[in-house]
Amino acid sequence: MSTQCLDRIVDYYNDNAWNAINKALQGPQAIWLIGLGLGEGKILKEIQSISYFVLEDGCTFRTWVKHTEIIKAWKELFEDVVKIKSRNL
């Protein structure tokens, strides 16, 4: 994980989200947690799920799983647009 954020760079983490957040923070700053949801498990650490987080300076960190989900969604949208455009030709 990088310590400095470049324009629109996304860092990935496979670690526990809270560990990744602690590594990314450099002093007090706002942070947005995205994809906070409940998974399966019996204790909070097992069920809490953060897909990605964004620091106030714009640095974005996401899990590799979320990244692949986003790529898949963009691919499907692109294919839909191509189909629509080809029908209109």
URKANOR-V594657 format. One record per residue. N is the residue number from 1. RES is the residue in one letter. SS is DSSP state (A for helix, B for strand, O for the rest). PSI is psi in degrees with one decimal (none if undefined). D_LAST is the distance of its C-alpha to the last C-alpha in whole Angstrom. Layout:
BEGIN
n=(N	N)
res=(RES	RES)
ss=(SS	SS)
psi=(PSI	PSI)
d_last=(D_LAST	D_LAST)
END
This chain:
BEGIN
n=(1	2	3	4	5	6	7	8	9	10	11	12	13	14	15	16	17	18	19	20	21	22	23	24	25	26	27	28	29	30	31	32	33	34	35	36	37	38	39	40	41	42	43	44	45	46	47	48	49	50	51	52	53	54	55	56	57	58	59	60	61	62	63	64	65	66	67	68	69	70	71	72	73	74	75	76	77	78	79	80	81	82	83	84	85	86	87	88	89)
res=(M	S	T	Q	C	L	D	R	I	V	D	Y	Y	N	D	N	A	W	N	A	I	N	K	A	L	Q	G	P	Q	A	I	W	L	I	G	L	G	L	G	E	G	K	I	L	K	E	I	Q	S	I	S	Y	F	V	L	E	D	G	C	T	F	R	T	W	V	K	H	T	E	I	I	K	A	W	K	E	L	F	E	D	V	V	K	I	K	S	R	N	L)
ss=(O	O	O	O	O	O	O	O	O	B	B	B	B	O	O	O	A	A	A	A	A	A	A	A	O	O	O	O	O	O	B	B	B	B	O	O	B	B	O	O	O	O	O	A	A	A	A	B	B	O	O	B	B	B	B	O	O	O	O	B	B	B	B	A	A	A	A	A	A	A	A	A	A	A	A	A	A	A	A	A	A	A	A	A	A	A	A	O	O)
psi=(132.4	155.2	-17.3	143.7	125.6	166.1	115.8	29.4	138.4	126.6	150.5	149.5	143.8	-4.0	177.9	136.0	-40.0	-35.3	-42.2	-41.0	-46.0	-37.1	-33.4	-33.8	136.4	76.6	-179.6	130.4	159.7	148.8	136.6	125.9	127.2	138.2	23.8	115.7	179.8	127.8	-159.0	143.4	178.5	-20.7	158.2	-41.7	-33.0	-32.3	-18.0	130.0	120.5	114.8	-42.0	166.3	154.4	131.3	163.2	-22.0	2.4	-8.8	131.9	135.6	131.1	160.6	155.0	-35.1	-46.3	-39.3	-45.9	-33.5	-40.9	-43.6	-42.5	-43.4	-42.2	-39.3	-43.7	-42.5	-43.3	-46.4	-38.4	-42.9	-42.1	-43.0	-43.9	-46.6	-39.9	-29.3	-28.4	-3.2	none)
d_last=(46	46	49	46	43	41	38	35	37	37	40	40	43	45	48	49	47	50	52	48	49	52	51	49	51	53	55	54	51	48	46	43	43	40	39	43	43	46	45	48	51	55	55	53	53	51	49	48	44	43	39	40	42	41	44	45	44	40	41	39	40	39	40	38	37	35	33	32	31	29	27	26	25	23	21	20	19	17	16	15	13	11	10	9	7	5	6	4	0)
END
